[in-house]
Amino acid sequence: MTDRFLLTPQYFETPDPALAAAVPPGTPVNGPHPIPDRGEASMATLHRPIADFTAEAAASGARPVNVAGDCCAAVPVLAGLQQAGREATLVWIDAHGDFNTPETSPSQFLGGMPLAMIAGRGPQWMMRAVGAKPLEENRIWLIDGRDLDPLERAALDASAVRRTGIAGLATLRIEGPVWVHLDTDVLDAREAPAFNYPVEGGPGVAETVAASRAFAGANDIAALSVSGWNGALDADGTTSAACTRVIDALLGR
C-alpha cells in the first residue's frame, strides 16, 4: 500500500515547524494557519483540509498518514475515512485517555476530549464541522491510557471502549481495516521528554517499536494519525528520533 502524508505543523493555534521531521521531504503542508484561538471556526479552518486529504487518499487506495501537533486533529481523519466509505476500528495509543467531557474534566482542556467526541460523548461541534459521525465504542481500543482524571477513569470503566497496554498491542488482532492514532507522548517521559504533558512510567522506545511492528505486521492499518512532540522542548532531537522510530514501525518500515 502506498502511504500518502499530510503535515499540519501546529499545536492548536501555535505553529510547530519541527514536526516536519516526522514526514518525508516534499510532504504537502496544511498551514500553519494564523488562527486566533481554539474556537469552532478556528478548528474548522485547521481540520477541514485534513478531512479532505484523508478522504481523497483513502478513496484512491492509498494509506493516509496525518501528522499534527494535537489529538483533536484526529477528528477530521475519522470524517475523511467515513467519506471514503472506510469503516475502520480505531486503535488509540496514548498516555492519556482523552475521554474527558466538560462534565468530567478538571481543566476543561480541549485536547483531553477528542476520543470522547469520537465516541459521541461531550460537545460535538468539532465532529459536525467536518461531517464526522460518532464511532461505536466497541470499535475503539485505548492503548496504554495510564494518566486518567478520576471521572474520566469512571467514564471509561463504564464504557464499551476496550483497553490494553503496549504488551497487549503486540498480540492484538483485529478483523478488518484499522485506523491507528498515535499520541507520541505514550512513550515513557524518561526516554522521550519533549511533550507538553509528559507521563513517566510508560513503555520505553524499544518496547513500543517492537509492539508497533508486531501489530502492523498482523493487522490491516488503513490510516495513521499522529500527535507529535513539542519541537521547542526537543533541543537535542532525542524525542523526535524516538517518535519517528515508532511511526516507522507502525508503517511497517
C-alpha positions in Angstrom: 0.0 0.0 0.0 1.2 3.5 -0.9 1.5 5.9 2.0 0.4 9.5 1.5 1.4 12.0 4.1 0.0 15.3 5.2 1.7 17.6 7.7 -0.3 20.0 9.9 2.6 21.8 11.6 1.0 23.3 14.6 -0.3 22.6 18.1 -3.9 24.1 18.0 -3.2 27.8 17.2 0.6 27.6 17.7 2.9 26.8 14.8 5.4 23.9 15.3 7.6 23.6 12.3 9.7 20.9 14.0 7.0 18.3 13.3 8.3 18.2 9.7 10.9 15.7 11.0 8.1 13.1 11.1 7.3 13.2 7.4 9.2 12.7 4.2 10.6 15.7 2.3 8.1 17.2 0.0 5.1 16.3 2.1 2.1 18.6 1.5 1.6 21.0 4.3 -1.7 22.1 5.9 -0.9 25.5 7.3 0.4 26.8 9.6 -2.9 28.6 9.9 -2.9 32.1 11.5 -5.9 31.2 13.7 -6.5 33.2 16.9 -7.9 30.6 19.3 -9.3 27.1 19.8 -12.9 28.1 18.9 -15.2 26.4 16.5 -14.3 28.4 13.4 -10.6 28.2 14.0 -10.6 24.5 14.5 -12.7 24.0 11.3 -10.1 26.0 9.3 -7.4 23.6 10.7 -9.4 20.4 10.3 -11.3 20.6 7.0 -8.1 20.2 4.9 -7.2 17.1 6.9 -10.7 15.6 6.3 -10.5 16.3 2.6 -6.9 14.9 2.3 -7.9 11.7 4.2 -11.0 11.1 2.1 -9.1 11.6 -1.2 -6.2 9.4 -0.2 -8.3 6.6 1.2 -10.7 6.6 -1.8 -7.6 6.3 -4.1 -6.5 3.2 -2.3 -3.6 4.8 -0.5 -3.0 4.9 3.2 -3.4 8.4 4.6 -0.8 9.4 7.2 -1.7 12.6 9.0 0.9 14.2 11.3 -0.2 17.1 13.6 0.6 18.6 16.9 -2.5 17.7 18.9 -5.0 14.9 19.2 -8.0 16.9 18.2 -6.6 16.7 14.6 -7.7 13.0 14.7 -11.4 14.1 14.4 -11.2 15.1 10.7 -9.3 11.8 10.0 -12.4 9.9 11.1 -14.5 12.2 8.9 -12.3 11.6 5.9 -12.4 7.8 6.3 -16.1 7.9 6.6 -16.4 10.0 3.5 -14.3 7.4 1.6 -16.5 4.5 2.9 -13.8 3.1 5.1 -15.3 1.8 8.3 -12.3 1.1 10.5 -11.7 0.0 14.0 -9.8 2.7 16.0 -6.7 1.9 18.0 -5.9 5.0 20.1 -2.3 4.8 21.5 -1.9 7.5 24.2 -0.6 8.0 27.7 -3.8 10.0 28.3 -7.4 8.8 27.9 -8.6 11.9 26.0 -12.0 10.7 27.2 -13.0 13.7 29.2 -16.1 15.8 28.6 -16.8 19.2 30.2 -18.6 17.4 33.0 -15.6 15.2 33.9 -12.6 17.4 33.1 -10.9 19.3 35.9 -9.0 21.5 33.5 -11.6 21.8 30.6 -8.6 21.3 28.3 -9.9 20.7 24.7 -7.1 18.3 24.0 -8.3 15.9 26.7 -11.6 15.4 24.9 -11.2 14.1 21.3 -11.6 10.4 22.0 -14.8 11.1 23.9 -16.0 13.3 21.0 -15.3 10.5 18.5 -17.3 8.2 20.7 -20.3 10.6 20.6 -19.8 12.0 24.1 -19.5 15.6 25.1 -19.6 18.5 22.7 -20.0 17.5 19.1 -19.3 20.8 17.3 -15.8 19.7 16.2 -17.3 16.5 14.7 -20.1 18.4 13.0 -17.7 20.9 11.4 -16.1 18.1 9.3 -19.1 15.9 8.9 -17.9 13.1 11.2 -20.3 10.6 12.7 -19.6 9.0 16.1 -17.8 5.7 16.2 -19.3 2.8 18.2 -17.5 2.4 21.5 -16.9 -1.3 21.0 -14.9 -0.4 17.8 -12.4 1.6 19.9 -9.3 0.4 21.6 -7.4 2.6 24.1 -3.7 1.5 24.4 -1.8 2.4 27.5 -4.0 5.2 28.7 -2.4 5.4 32.1 -2.9 9.1 33.1 -6.6 9.5 33.7 -8.6 12.0 35.6 -10.9 10.4 38.2 -14.2 11.0 36.5 -12.6 10.2 33.1 -11.5 6.9 34.5 -15.0 6.2 35.7 -16.4 7.1 32.3 -14.0 4.7 30.6 -14.8 1.9 33.0 -18.5 2.2 32.3 -18.0 2.5 28.5 -17.6 -0.2 25.9 -14.2 1.1 24.9 -11.6 -1.8 25.1 -8.3 -1.2 26.8 -4.9 -2.8 27.0 -1.2 -1.9 27.3 1.6 -1.8 24.9 2.3 -5.5 25.5 -1.3 -6.2 24.6 -0.9 -4.2 21.4 1.8 -6.6 20.2 -0.7 -9.5 20.2 -3.8 -7.7 19.3 -5.5 -9.0 16.2 -8.4 -7.0 14.7 -10.6 -8.2 11.8 -11.0 -5.6 9.0 -9.3 -2.2 8.5 -7.7 -0.4 11.4 -7.2 3.3 11.9 -4.3 3.9 14.4 -4.0 7.2 16.2 -0.6 7.6 17.9 -0.1 10.3 20.5 3.7 10.0 20.8 3.5 11.0 24.5 2.7 7.4 25.1 6.5 6.9 25.4 8.0 7.0 28.9 8.9 10.6 29.6 12.3 9.5 30.8 13.2 8.4 27.3 11.2 11.0 25.3 10.6 14.1 27.4 9.7 16.8 24.9 6.0 16.9 25.4 3.6 19.5 26.9 2.2 16.8 29.2 4.9 14.1 29.6 4.0 11.0 31.6 6.5 8.7 33.3 6.0 5.0 33.9 5.0 4.0 30.4 6.7 1.9 27.8 10.2 2.6 26.6 11.1 3.3 23.0 12.3 -0.2 22.1 9.3 -1.9 23.6 6.9 0.5 21.8 8.7 0.0 18.5 8.6 -3.8 18.8 4.9 -3.9 19.8 4.0 -1.5 17.0 5.9 -3.5 14.4 4.2 -6.7 15.6 0.8 -5.1 15.4 1.4 -3.6 12.0 2.6 -7.0 10.7 -0.6 -8.7 11.7 -3.3 -6.1 11.0 -4.5 -4.0 8.1 -3.6 -0.5 9.1 -5.7 1.6 6.7 -4.8 5.0 8.2 -2.4 6.5 10.7 -2.8 9.8 12.5 -0.1 11.2 14.8 0.0 13.8 17.5 3.7 14.8 17.7 6.0 16.2 20.3 6.8 19.8 21.2 9.7 20.9 19.0 10.6 23.8 21.2 11.4 21.4 24.0 13.4 19.0 21.9 16.8 20.8 21.8 18.8 17.6 21.1 16.3 15.8 18.9 16.0 12.8 21.2 12.3 12.9 21.3 11.9 13.5 17.6 14.1 10.4 16.8 12.2 8.2 19.3 8.8 9.2 17.8 9.8 8.7 14.2 11.0 5.2 15.1 7.5 4.4 16.4 5.8 5.9 13.3 8.1 3.9 11.0 7.3 0.7 12.9 3.5 1.3 12.6 4.0 1.8 8.8 5.9 -1.4 8.5 9.3 0.1 7.9 
